[in-house]
């Protein structure tokens, strides 16, 4: 390995979670701040926790309620009957005008 090109490795780096849980680990940074750790993550804790960044969850709920109201009050669309143009020049066993 080349000398003096690698960052300093701290064996006692402190990890601080948004929930307040702290623990030590090894890292090139002296202190690491995280939003979710194993103490507060729903998969590990078994508790449902919504992490709302800038009101996105509330905005999504408002939009879904508004769209549900619009769908409830909207008139059902009529089904269109597709009309296919029948080509009568091609029949099995008969010659067309172009072939004759």
Contact map, one row per residue, 1 for C-alpha under 8 A:
1110000000000000000000000000000000000000000000000000000000000000000000000000000000000000000000000000
1111100000000000000000000000000000000000000000000000000000000000000000000000000000000000000000000000
1111110000000000000000000000000000000000000000000000000000000000000000000000000000000000000000000000
0111110000000000000000000000000000000000000000000000000000000000000000000000000000000000000000000000
0111111000000000000000000000000000000000000000000000000000000000000000000000000000000000000000000000
0011111100000000000000000000000000000000000000000000000000000000000000000000000000000000000000000000
0000111110000000000000000001000000000000000000000000000000000000000000000000000000000000000000000000
0000011111000000000000000001000000000000000000000000000000000000000000000000000000000000000000000000
0000001111100000000000000111100000000000000000000000000000000000000000000000000000000000000000000000
0000000111111000000000000111110000000000000000000000000000000000000000000000000000000000000000000000
0000000011111000000000001110000000000000000000000000000000000000000000000000000000000000000000000000
0000000001111100000000011110010000000000000000000000000000000000000000000000000000000000000000000000
0000000001111110000000011111111100000000000000000000000000000000000000000000000000000000000000000000
0000000000011111000001111000011100000000000000000000000000000000000000000000000000000000000000000000
0000000000001111100001111000001111000000000000000000000000000000000000000000000000000000000000000000
0000000000000111110111100000001111000000000000000000000000000000000000000000000000000000000000000000
0000000000000011111111000000000011111000000000000000000000000000000000000000000000000000000000000000
0000000000000001111110000000000011110000000000000000000000000000000000000000000000000000000000000000
0000000000000000111110000000000000110001000000000000000000000000000000000000000000000000000000000000
0000000000000001111111000000000000000000000000000000000000000000000000000000000000000000000000000000
0000000000000001111111100000000000001010000000000000000000000000000000000000000000000000000000000000
0000000000000111100111110000000000000000000000000000000000000000000000000000000000000000000000000000
0000000000000111000011111000000000000000000000000000000000000000000000000000000000000000000000000000
0000000000011110000001111100000000000000000000000000000000000000000000000000000000000000000000000000
0000000000111110000000111110000000000000000000000000000000000000000000000000000000000000000000000000
0000000011111000000000011111000000000000000000000000000000000000000000000000000000000000000000000000
0000000011111000000000001111110000000000000000000000000000000000000000000000000000000000000000000000
0000001111001000000000000111110000000000000000000000000000000000000000000000000000000000000000000000
0000000011001000000000000011111100000000000000000000000000000000000000000000000000000000000000000000
0000000001011100000000000011111100000000000000000000000000000000000000000000000000000000000000000000
0000000000001111000000000000111110000000000000000000000000000000000000000000000000000000000000000000
0000000000001111000000000000111111000000000000000000000000000000000000000000000000000000000000000000
0000000000000011110000000000001111100000000000000000000000000000000000000000000000000000000000000000
0000000000000011110000000000000111111000000000000000000000000000000000000000000000000000000000000000
0000000000000000111000000000000011111000000000000000000000000000000000000000000000000000000000000000
0000000000000000111000000000000001111111100000000000000000000000000000000000000000000000000000000000
0000000000000000100010000000000001111111100000000000000000000000000000000000000000000000000000000000
0000000000000000000000000000000000011111100110000000000000000000000000000000000000000000000000000000
0000000000000000000010000000000000011111100110000000000000000000000000000000000000000000000000000000
0000000000000000001000000000000000011111110110000000000000000000000000000000000000000000000000000000
0000000000000000000000000000000000011111111111101000000000000000000000000000000000000000000000000000
0000000000000000000000000000000000000001111111111000000000000000000000000000000000000000000000000000
0000000000000000000000000000000000000000111111100000000000000000000000000000000000000000000000000000
0000000000000000000000000000000000000111111111000000000000000000000000000000000000000000000000000000
0000000000000000000000000000000000000111111111100000000000000000000000000000000000000000000000000000
0000000000000000000000000000000000000000111111110000000000000000000000000000000000000000000000000000
0000000000000000000000000000000000000000111011111000000000000000000000000000000000000000000000000000
0000000000000000000000000000000000000000010001111100000000000000000000000000000000000000000000000000
0000000000000000000000000000000000000000110000111110000000000000000000000000000000000000000000000000
0000000000000000000000000000000000000000000000011111000000000000000000000000000000000000000000000000
0000000000000000000000000000000000000000000000001111100000000000000000000000000000000000000000000000
0000000000000000000000000000000000000000000000000111111110000000000000000000000000000000000000000000
0000000000000000000000000000000000000000000000000011111110000000000000000000000000000000000000000000
0000000000000000000000000000000000000000000000000001111100000000000000000000000000000000000000000000
0000000000000000000000000000000000000000000000000001111111100000000000000000000000000000000000000000
0000000000000000000000000000000000000000000000000001111111110000000000000000000000000000000000000000
0000000000000000000000000000000000000000000000000001101111111000000000000000000000000000000000000000
0000000000000000000000000000000000000000000000000000001111111100000000000000000000000000000000000000
0000000000000000000000000000000000000000000000000000001111111110000000000000000000000000000000000000
0000000000000000000000000000000000000000000000000000000111111111000000000000000000000000000000000000
0000000000000000000000000000000000000000000000000000000011111111100000000000000000000000000000000000
0000000000000000000000000000000000000000000000000000000001111111110000000000000000000000000000000000
0000000000000000000000000000000000000000000000000000000000111111111000000000000000000000000000000000
0000000000000000000000000000000000000000000000000000000000011111111100000000000000000000000000000000
0000000000000000000000000000000000000000000000000000000000001111111110000000000000000000000000000000
0000000000000000000000000000000000000000000000000000000000000111111111000000000000000000000000000000
0000000000000000000000000000000000000000000000000000000000000011111111100000000000000000000000000000
0000000000000000000000000000000000000000000000000000000000000001111111110000000000000000000000000000
0000000000000000000000000000000000000000000000000000000000000000111111111000000000000000000000000000
0000000000000000000000000000000000000000000000000000000000000000011111111100000000000000000000000000
0000000000000000000000000000000000000000000000000000000000000000001111111100000000000000000000000000
0000000000000000000000000000000000000000000000000000000000000000000111111100000000000000000000000000
0000000000000000000000000000000000000000000000000000000000000000000011111110000000000000000000000000
0000000000000000000000000000000000000000000000000000000000000000000001111111000000000000000000000000
0000000000000000000000000000000000000000000000000000000000000000000000001111100000000000000000000000
0000000000000000000000000000000000000000000000000000000000000000000000000111110000000000000000000000
0000000000000000000000000000000000000000000000000000000000000000000000000011111000000000000000000000
0000000000000000000000000000000000000000000000000000000000000000000000000001111100000000000000000000
0000000000000000000000000000000000000000000000000000000000000000000000000000111110000000000000000000
0000000000000000000000000000000000000000000000000000000000000000000000000000011111000000000000000000
0000000000000000000000000000000000000000000000000000000000000000000000000000001111100000000000000000
0000000000000000000000000000000000000000000000000000000000000000000000000000000111110000000000000000
0000000000000000000000000000000000000000000000000000000000000000000000000000000011111000000000000000
0000000000000000000000000000000000000000000000000000000000000000000000000000000001111100000000000000
0000000000000000000000000000000000000000000000000000000000000000000000000000000000111110000000000000
0000000000000000000000000000000000000000000000000000000000000000000000000000000000011111000000000000
0000000000000000000000000000000000000000000000000000000000000000000000000000000000001111110000000000
0000000000000000000000000000000000000000000000000000000000000000000000000000000000000111111000000000
0000000000000000000000000000000000000000000000000000000000000000000000000000000000000011111000011000
0000000000000000000000000000000000000000000000000000000000000000000000000000000000000011111101110000
0000000000000000000000000000000000000000000000000000000000000000000000000000000000000001111111110000
0000000000000000000000000000000000000000000000000000000000000000000000000000000000000000011111000000
0000000000000000000000000000000000000000000000000000000000000000000000000000000000000000001111100000
0000000000000000000000000000000000000000000000000000000000000000000000000000000000000000011111110000
0000000000000000000000000000000000000000000000000000000000000000000000000000000000000000011011111011
0000000000000000000000000000000000000000000000000000000000000000000000000000000000000000111001111111
0000000000000000000000000000000000000000000000000000000000000000000000000000000000000000100000111111
0000000000000000000000000000000000000000000000000000000000000000000000000000000000000000000000011111
0000000000000000000000000000000000000000000000000000000000000000000000000000000000000000000000111111
0000000000000000000000000000000000000000000000000000000000000000000000000000000000000000000000111111
